[in-house]
Amino acid sequence: MIYRPIVIDEEIKFSKKKFIVSKTDLKGKIIFTNKNFSEVSGYTEAELVGENHNILRHPDMPRAVFFLVWKTLLAGNPISGVVKNLAKDGRYYWVIADFEAKKDNNGNITALTAFRRAAPQDVIESAEELYETMVAIEKKHGMEKSLSYLEGYLEDENVTYHEFIEELIRPKGIIAVLLNSFKRMLR
């Protein structure tokens, strides 16, 4: 069992060329991490395999975001998000995460995979503003009220969650080409 570290207000910056990959079972237990995952998070693969992925959840992340991610994935649909993770030493790092469900030949979901890359500062700033409000609501009124706030926010913006995130994180130029190439290699 890994104990959660004390949070330190210090960001880990890493190369936009590094892709962090992990795979979990349907209950969120880690079954695979790549070398970049270990380098950025500070955990070895051996420390993480068998642990629940929420060991990396930073307290600044609204639970409602993960609720939406899990709901979407378990329905068999891909989803992206902007996530602040907690490293082993208590520092944090921001990623853009593309989540997808892996299926067997019969269409049954067998595992969940996440491909992550460093989040640009403008994406972080947009997510932070929304997340701070959601976390404050969760602390005072619970996750359901945080979800309601998010739904109202999206309604005001006249977008779905998927559209909001896609517009926020859409890679531009050569980064889009590299990301798509990397994903195809891992399939």
Backbone torsions as a table, in degrees:
resi	resn	phi	psi	omega
1	MET	NA	130.7	178.8
2	ILE	-95.7	134.3	176.8
3	TYR	-90.6	142.0	-179.6
4	ARG	-71.1	136.3	-178.9
5	PRO	-75.9	164.1	172.2
6	ILE	-74.9	131.4	-176.3
7	VAL	-70.1	131.1	176.6
8	ILE	-116.8	135.1	-178.4
9	ASP	-84.0	67.2	178.9
10	GLU	-141.7	126.2	-176.5
11	GLU	-87.6	140.7	171.7
12	ILE	-94.4	119.7	175.7
13	LYS	-98.2	138.7	176.8
14	PHE	-140.9	162.4	-174.2
15	SER	-60.4	137.3	175.4
16	LYS	-66.6	-12.4	178.7
17	LYS	-84.5	-13.2	-179.4
18	LYS	-87.1	130.4	174.8
19	PHE	-109.5	128.6	178.9
20	ILE	-99.2	127.7	-176.8
21	VAL	-126.7	138.2	172.1
22	SER	-144.0	158.3	177.2
23	LYS	-134.1	138.4	177.3
24	THR	-126.2	163.9	170.6
25	ASP	-80.5	-174.7	-174.8
26	LEU	-74.6	-7.6	176.8
27	LYS	-101.8	2.3	178.2
28	GLY	91.2	6.8	177.5
29	LYS	-79.8	131.5	-177.5
30	ILE	-69.6	130.8	177.1
31	ILE	-118.4	-10.5	178.6
32	PHE	-161.2	141.8	167.9
33	THR	-139.8	150.1	176.6
34	ASN	-91.8	174.2	-177.4
35	LYS	-59.2	-41.0	179.9
36	ASN	-62.3	-34.9	177.4
37	PHE	-58.5	-47.6	179.8
38	SER	-64.7	-42.6	-178.8
39	GLU	-61.5	-41.8	-176.9
40	VAL	-80.3	-44.1	-175.5
41	SER	-78.4	-24.8	-177.8
42	GLY	89.4	-7.7	177.8
43	TYR	-93.3	146.4	171.4
44	THR	-82.0	160.5	176.8
45	GLU	-59.5	-39.6	179.9
46	ALA	-61.0	-36.0	178.5
47	GLU	-69.0	-32.0	-173.8
48	LEU	-90.7	-34.2	-177.5
49	VAL	-60.7	127.3	-177.8
50	GLY	95.7	-15.9	177.8
51	GLU	-85.6	153.9	175.2
52	ASN	-73.7	139.3	-176.3
53	HIS	-60.9	-22.1	-178.4
54	ASN	-69.1	-3.5	173.5
55	ILE	-59.1	-23.2	-178.6
56	LEU	-94.3	-2.5	-176.0
57	ARG	-70.4	119.3	177.0
58	HIS	-76.0	142.1	-179.5
59	PRO	-63.2	-14.3	176.0
60	ASP	-80.1	-4.7	-179.6
61	MET	-91.4	127.7	176.8
62	PRO	-67.8	134.8	176.7
63	ARG	-61.9	-30.0	-178.6
64	ALA	-60.0	-34.3	178.9
65	VAL	-63.9	-45.0	179.9
66	PHE	-68.9	-33.2	175.0
67	PHE	-58.2	-47.1	178.5
68	LEU	-63.3	-41.5	-180.0
69	VAL	-61.6	-50.8	-178.2
70	TRP	-63.2	-42.9	-179.9
71	LYS	-59.2	-44.4	-179.4
72	THR	-66.9	-45.6	-179.1
73	LEU	-64.2	-44.1	-178.4
74	LEU	-70.1	-15.0	171.9
75	ALA	-85.1	-2.2	177.0
76	GLY	90.0	11.2	-176.5
77	ASN	-106.4	144.7	175.4
78	PRO	-74.8	157.5	178.3
79	ILE	-155.1	150.7	176.4
80	SER	-117.8	161.8	177.8
81	GLY	-162.0	167.1	174.6
82	VAL	-108.9	123.1	-170.5
83	VAL	-130.1	135.9	171.9
84	LYS	-100.8	116.7	-178.3
85	ASN	-104.3	155.5	179.2
86	LEU	-104.2	122.5	179.7
87	ALA	-83.2	167.3	-178.1
88	LYS	-58.0	-34.6	-177.3
89	ASP	-88.1	3.6	177.9
90	GLY	96.6	-12.1	175.8
91	ARG	-74.4	177.3	-178.4
92	TYR	-131.3	162.6	174.4
93	TYR	-148.3	142.0	-179.7
94	TRP	-98.6	137.1	178.2
95	VAL	-135.8	155.4	164.0
96	ILE	-97.8	122.9	-176.4
97	ALA	-114.7	130.6	174.0
98	ASP	-109.0	112.8	-177.0
99	PHE	-102.3	143.5	173.9
100	GLU	-150.1	152.4	177.7
101	ALA	-90.2	132.5	174.9
102	LYS	-93.3	135.2	-176.4
103	LYS	-121.6	151.3	174.3
104	ASP	-83.9	-176.1	-176.9
105	ASN	-64.1	-19.8	179.2
106	ASN	-93.6	2.2	179.6
107	GLY	86.5	6.3	177.9
108	ASN	-80.9	137.1	178.2
109	ILE	-71.7	127.9	-177.3
110	THR	-112.8	-25.3	-177.9
111	ALA	-162.9	165.8	178.2
112	LEU	-123.3	131.9	-176.7
113	THR	-118.8	144.2	176.4
114	ALA	-128.9	129.8	173.7
115	PHE	-109.9	124.4	-176.9
116	ARG	-124.5	149.4	175.2
117	ARG	-140.3	160.8	-179.9
118	ALA	-59.4	136.4	178.7
119	ALA	-88.2	133.2	175.7
120	PRO	-66.7	156.4	-175.9
121	GLN	-58.3	-39.6	-179.2
122	ASP	-65.3	-34.4	177.2
123	VAL	-68.7	-43.9	178.9
124	ILE	-58.6	-47.8	-177.6
125	GLU	-61.7	-40.7	178.4
126	SER	-65.2	-43.7	-179.3
127	ALA	-68.5	-42.9	-177.7
128	GLU	-56.3	-44.0	-178.1
129	GLU	-59.8	-48.2	179.4
130	LEU	-66.0	-45.9	-176.1
131	TYR	-64.5	-38.1	179.3
132	GLU	-58.6	-43.7	179.5
133	THR	-66.3	-44.4	-179.1
134	MET	-62.8	-42.7	179.1
135	VAL	-63.9	-41.2	178.4
136	ALA	-61.5	-41.5	178.4
137	ILE	-65.5	-43.2	179.4
138	GLU	-60.3	-42.3	-179.3
139	LYS	-63.8	-35.3	-175.9
140	LYS	-91.3	-38.1	-169.9
141	HIS	-127.0	-5.4	178.3
142	GLY	98.2	170.2	-174.7
143	MET	-66.5	-36.7	-178.6
144	GLU	-59.9	-40.0	178.4
145	LYS	-68.9	-34.0	176.7
146	SER	-65.0	-42.0	176.4
147	LEU	-62.3	-40.7	178.5
148	SER	-62.6	-41.3	177.9
149	TYR	-60.8	-46.6	-179.9
150	LEU	-59.8	-44.2	178.5
151	GLU	-60.0	-42.3	177.5
152	GLY	-64.9	-41.1	178.0
153	TYR	-59.9	-46.6	-179.7
154	LEU	-66.3	-37.6	177.6
155	GLU	-63.0	-42.8	177.3
156	ASP	-61.0	-35.9	179.2
157	GLU	-82.2	-9.7	-179.7
158	ASN	60.6	43.1	178.6
159	VAL	-139.8	159.9	170.5
160	THR	-84.0	168.0	176.5
161	TYR	-58.7	-44.9	-179.5
162	HIS	-58.2	-47.0	-179.6
163	GLU	-64.0	-41.2	178.9
164	PHE	-59.3	-50.0	-178.5
165	ILE	-67.4	-43.8	-179.5
166	GLU	-58.4	-44.2	179.3
167	GLU	-66.3	-39.6	-178.9
168	LEU	-64.7	-42.2	-170.5
169	ILE	-105.5	-3.6	-173.8
170	ARG	-51.3	117.0	177.4
171	PRO	-64.2	148.5	-180.0
172	LYS	-113.7	148.8	171.0
173	GLY	57.6	-133.1	-173.3
174	ILE	-65.6	-29.8	178.5
175	ILE	-60.5	-41.0	178.9
176	ALA	-62.0	-42.7	-179.9
177	VAL	-64.2	-46.1	-179.6
178	LEU	-63.5	-43.9	-179.3
179	LEU	-61.8	-46.3	-179.4
180	ASN	-64.4	-38.0	177.4
181	SER	-64.0	-44.2	-179.7
182	PHE	-61.9	-44.8	-179.9
183	LYS	-62.3	-41.2	-179.9
184	ARG	-64.1	-37.2	-179.8
185	MET	-64.4	-34.2	-176.3
186	LEU	-83.2	-9.9	-177.9
187	ARG	-81.1	NA	NA
